[in-house]
Amino acid sequence: MELLALSIFGIDKPGIVFRITDLLARANVNIVDIEQNVLQGIFTMFIVGDATGAGLSIDELKAELDRISHEIGVYYHLSPFERVKVGGKNRYIVTVIGKDRVGIVRDVSGILFSYGANIERTSLTARDQLISISIVVDMGEADVQEVKNKLKQEIEKTGLDVVIQPYSVAKEEKRLIVFDMDSTLIDMEIIDELAKVAGVEEEVKKLTEKAMSGEIDFETALRERVKLLAGLPVEVMEKIYENIRLTEGAKELIESLKKAGYKVALVSGGFTYFTDKLKNELGLDYAFGNELEIENGKLTGRIKGKIINAEEKARIIEEIARKEGIKKENIVAIGDGANDRIMIEKAGLGIAFNAKQALKEVADGLISKENLIGLASILKLPAEFRKRV
């Protein structure tokens, strides 16, 4: 096969694609690969053509291209092309999200280059001051986990967010998205708010920090914290819910996810009093939490039933997925602490959201609460939905 490589660029206008492809067809050059785009009003097109049966020599083809490119006001480059034989590819999609600044692509590409990874395609979407850069990269023989860790560490230092997904998984249509509640779907820790009213804020905060960082197991920490809330009137929970702070953009994102056909679940180590109310308010499909025991209108300091710890969270998600007929690859899990680790690891896409270090290490990517709009881009919600968040 005799291949030719043809690149075209110039100011965009109607008819460029037709005039160029018409010439190739008349010359009996078969197009075997083509990519065309318009960037900021600049037309670009790259074509690989099979010239085995061409009726024109390369010089004659150039002469025709000289004439047509002058007529339509574009520039071109034509040369013989030799197909490079490559082995199997190890493709990933790296998405960087954050406020635009000079040097983002350089910084990411520099890390990838240092590991011998090859960038195959880069695209950028800008919305106001936020950008989303999607890079298709062949990791080759690189240690993927090492590259992922390096990218997460270095990009986080710059105030940007990053998500790294295997190409095959990224292309899978996501169908179920699971949120943690405290410091994820809502911008607060409910148990800390209850502790303030009970006058045990410092004791509870210390236990919360130890649990979130993985220093003590979640169940022990939760039972000890709830024990400190004994005697608190139920009315306190209603007042706290009235002042609950959703993470910025969370309500709009969930509305968009629902309209896009997602099943949306809230699986929390927090309390059913709040998860149930959020389910009703936000129109969630599922909500799970721990049930506080109440007697005579007051908290007893005990929890009813099974504790929703890390293992139970993962089990609940698997149960939802089975019920809905959803594969692992189609699940997105978002959380912020050690109690979310297993569900993050088992999901097709696991996001550490404004997270503690223990979770960052195992997540596919990091997203800060300021960049929630970026989640819509990663999930490839239709443009009309992305504009809402």
BELPE-V733310 format. One record per helix or strand of 2 or more residues. SS is the DSSP state (alpha for helix, beta for strand). FROM is the first residue (numbers start at 1). LEN is the number of residues. If there is no record, write none. Layout:
SS&FROM&LEN + SS&FROM&LEN
This chain:
beta&3&9 + alpha&16&11 + beta&30&10 + beta&42&9 + alpha&58&15 + beta&74&8 + beta&91&9 + alpha&104&11 + beta&118&10 + beta&130&9 + alpha&144&14 + beta&161&6 + alpha&167&4 + beta&176&4 + alpha&190&9 + alpha&201&12 + alpha&218&10 + alpha&235&8 + alpha&250&10 + beta&263&9 + alpha&272&11 + beta&286&10 + beta&298&7 + alpha&310&15 + alpha&328&3 + beta&331&5 + alpha&338&9 + beta&349&5 + alpha&357&4 + beta&365&3 + alpha&369&10 + alpha&383&4
